[in-house]
Amino acid sequence: MNRLTAVAGLVLLLGLIAGCSEQAPEVDVDQAWSDFRAAYNELEATPDKVELIESFLKAHPDSSYAGQLAPALAYYRGEEMDDPEGALMVLDETLEQNTDPEARFAIGTAMFPLSAEIGEPMDLGVIADELAAVRPLSFVEMIDIADMAVLHGQWQVGAEYAEASLAKATPEAFLSDYPDDDYSPEEAAAKAERRRAMALADLGWALWNLGRQDEARATFDEAMDLRTGDYVGASDTHLDLFAGKMALAAGDPERAMELLAPSAIMGGDGDAMAVYREAYVAEHGSDEGLESQVWSAREQLAKSVDDFTLADYDGNEHDFSALSDGKVTLLAFWFPT
């Protein structure tokens, strides 16, 4: 090797070392997120949205924004496009590269229903415990875990997180979660009672399936005392569904239908209606006459709309009673607030 060749080789080697030591330019994730949102708002077709979401997740899997996008991908690709396996593959790859506990919790909880759908449910306890090791979970986070657990048969996890959420079902705990909102003591108490009803419904069904029937019945009795519903009487928690399932499992299909009817028939809850049908078949031997039964129950549960007054576009006020005049009237709501 001559001197010229040796020098040239040394220069080349030093250049490579220098190049390797230079850091790649830092990616501005916030700017990428801003660009993503601008582009996303222009899209209408679901496949286009999915492609854009997946592109962002591939480019920025370790960002906190990955947690915000996980539920959207689970919904659009997993549900609307009926491709839970595809959505899971993308989210699993994102989860492997993400180190943010908050984002990992969001990704994991978005993945869980999809994993259950394909028959390979993830361990909800692992998902929740990872974030709980970093900070205390909020009531919403705990009740979400409890809900998912009892809806998919992870009874021990459901009981654990439903019971833990009861500690946050107090007016004081509710107010501490919303320090900037001006809730009256009465409003805080009502919110706390609803929290308690939600937790008790999950806890009761988990206890029943863990073989602790007496505790489950007592838990459901307490939940029933706190039951609230929407305008047509359907429960705003899973209480009707789980109490109906318990009654059916206990061999009382008539009681099950009574408990399920508000949510199944008036609330349009598909899960509750499926159990209502099961209870009807258990009571009558087949589903013959079910449609008539549903209509009869609907008439019994139906209630008249209370009179109200609203202004039209010109500011003129109208009483609903004057417009309906005793006739069956369709009410349609645009952008209710």
Secondary structure, DSSP 4 states (H G I P E B T S, - for coil): --HHHHHHHHHHHHHHHHHHHSPPPPP-HHHHHHHHHHHHTT--SHHHHHHHHHHHHHH-TTSTHHHHHHHHHIIIIIIIS--HHHHHHHHHHHHHH---HHHHHHHHHHHHHHHHHTT----HHHHHHHHHTTSPPPHHHHHHHHHHHHHTT-HHHHHHHHHHHHTT-SHHHHHHH-TTS---HHHHHHHHHHHHHHHHHHHHHHHHHTT-HHHHHHHHHHHHHT--B-TTS-BSSSHHHHHHHHHHHTT-HHHHHHHHHIIIIIS--HHHHHHHHHHHHHHHSSSTTHHHHHHHHHHHH--PPPP-EEE-TTS-EEEHHHHHTTS------SS--
